[in-house]
Amino acid sequence: MNEFLIDLEDKPGAMAECCEVIGEAGINILAGAGISSDSAAVVIVTDDADGTKAALDSIGVSFTMRPLETAVLH
């Protein structure tokens, strides 16, 4: 499973645009978190990595796809 770190433009609706194109492709977003440092970004996990990559590429957004790392805490 992969996660996508998506760099967002500093404008209203930037995150919605990414989520809409993913949803329109029939892909479910399983998890997400907004993060911020010098710029805005969101990390999402979907049920279709290849489809998500194609959807994000279609709108020209900058993103990084990387393996999802998980940990079990005891």
C-alpha positions in Angstrom: 0.0 0.0 0.0 1.2 3.5 -0.8 0.7 7.0 0.5 0.6 10.2 -1.5 2.2 13.4 -0.2 0.4 16.1 -2.3 1.8 19.7 -2.4 -1.2 22.1 -2.4 -1.4 25.5 -3.9 -2.2 28.3 -1.4 -5.8 28.8 -2.6 -9.2 27.8 -1.4 -10.4 24.5 -2.9 -6.9 23.1 -3.7 -7.4 20.0 -1.5 -11.0 19.6 -2.8 -9.8 19.6 -6.4 -7.4 16.7 -5.6 -10.1 14.8 -3.7 -12.7 15.3 -6.4 -10.5 14.0 -9.3 -9.7 11.0 -7.2 -13.4 10.4 -6.4 -14.4 10.9 -10.0 -12.1 8.1 -11.0 -14.0 5.8 -8.6 -11.2 5.6 -6.1 -11.8 5.6 -2.3 -9.7 7.7 0.0 -9.0 5.5 3.0 -7.1 8.0 5.2 -5.8 11.5 5.1 -4.0 14.1 7.1 -3.2 17.7 6.5 0.3 18.9 7.2 2.1 22.2 7.1 5.6 23.5 7.3 6.7 26.1 4.8 3.8 25.2 2.5 0.5 23.3 2.7 0.3 19.6 1.9 -1.9 16.6 2.5 -1.1 13.0 2.9 -3.7 10.5 1.6 -4.0 6.7 1.3 -6.3 5.3 -1.3 -7.5 1.8 -2.4 -5.9 2.2 -5.9 -2.4 3.6 -6.1 -2.0 3.4 -9.9 -5.4 5.1 -10.4 -4.6 7.8 -7.9 -1.3 8.6 -9.6 -3.1 8.9 -13.0 -5.8 11.1 -11.5 -3.3 13.5 -9.8 -1.1 13.5 -13.0 -4.2 14.5 -15.0 -4.5 17.8 -13.0 -0.8 18.5 -12.9 -0.5 18.6 -9.2 2.9 17.9 -7.6 3.0 14.8 -5.4 5.3 12.0 -4.1 4.1 8.4 -3.9 5.9 6.3 -1.3 5.3 3.0 0.5 3.0 3.4 3.5 4.9 2.7 6.7 3.0 1.2 9.6 3.9 0.3 13.2 2.3 -1.8 15.9 2.5 -0.3 19.4 2.4 -2.5 22.4 
